[in-house]
């Protein structure tokens, strides 16, 4: 039988229409978008069209979109760009303990350069607490994710952005996990910068964007080169990737019209799993979360062991963020939520996509129940019984 892919928060399959366009551009379009001859101008048309498609998905103006090599670069651009562009030799930045490594690691670098970084705690549902109490006259930037990749929990970025705006502080949100899954319109939000990644919404890997609201102060550019992207990000544009990114955004606008279907599938899967398997616990806010994400703990089962067993059965899942896998450490996100280590070690993330079907999820639930049961039966006094 076909494999079942339930790890869409790590990456998504490239949509057929996107693959067709990327392949066509690679085969037929050799121009550099900065060249003034006709071949270059035709490449520029593709980049401009994609910029309009990305902008349209999030309700921005095309001039506010800066193409990057992905979500990581967009996050680095926002953090390092704001700090080094505005603070120059120091200042204060506020983020949270549950951010993606592409936020937390630049913050560590900035600390080494003399910047003060405050990392907000979260409650047991994964929601950020007490932003306002950490702001000061030296605060340059607040950066809070929109959706958490491990739990799917949505932060109240509208409230956070309003708090920052009242103090004249720039506000950035890492929306890599939410854009293309749930509606998000920047003109309705107090957001100055927003990060997007193509491969999280059925586009190609290696391309993303940073939304920069018109009027945002000039940022330091971590990628210096020519005058591309209105001198905001050097380097010849990845024309094929950008074109595919634009197409993926166009398709995402249509897919989100059926967002309720995805949440129904997620809830159906959870109902099946919780009814078939005793000792299942869900981590994170059940009300304010992505339509596609479930982070579940299975009492008495090691998450890594369960992941491998499911993989052998043809089901792809994750024990957390793909960018943190292999670290050997408990999930920083679940740890920040105050979840005990034994429960963290039993956790599995299931993240659905537009291509998943009800029949797939029902089959996955049965296999999951059988796998958990076998793992529990094969463990005694902490030792695995070989059969």
Secondary structure, DSSP 8 states (H G I E B T S, - for coil): ---EE-BTTT-----HHHHHHHHHHHHH----TT--SHHHHHHHHHHHHHHHHHHHHHT--GGGEEEESSHHHHHHHHHHHHIIIIITT--EEEEETTS-HHHHHHHHHHHHTT-EEEEE-B-TTS-B--SGGG--TTEEEEE--SB-TTT-BB--HHHHHHHHHHTT-EEEEE-TTTBTTB---GGGS--SEEEEEGGGTTS-SS-EEEEE-TT------SS-SSSHHHHTS-S---HHHHHHHHHHHHHHHHHGGGHHHHHHHHHHHHHHHHHHSSSEEE-S-SSSB-TTEEEEEETT--HHHHHHHHHHTTEE-BSS-GGGTTS-S--HHHHHTT--HHHHTTEEEEE--TT--HHHHHHHHHHHHHHHHHHHHTEETTEE---
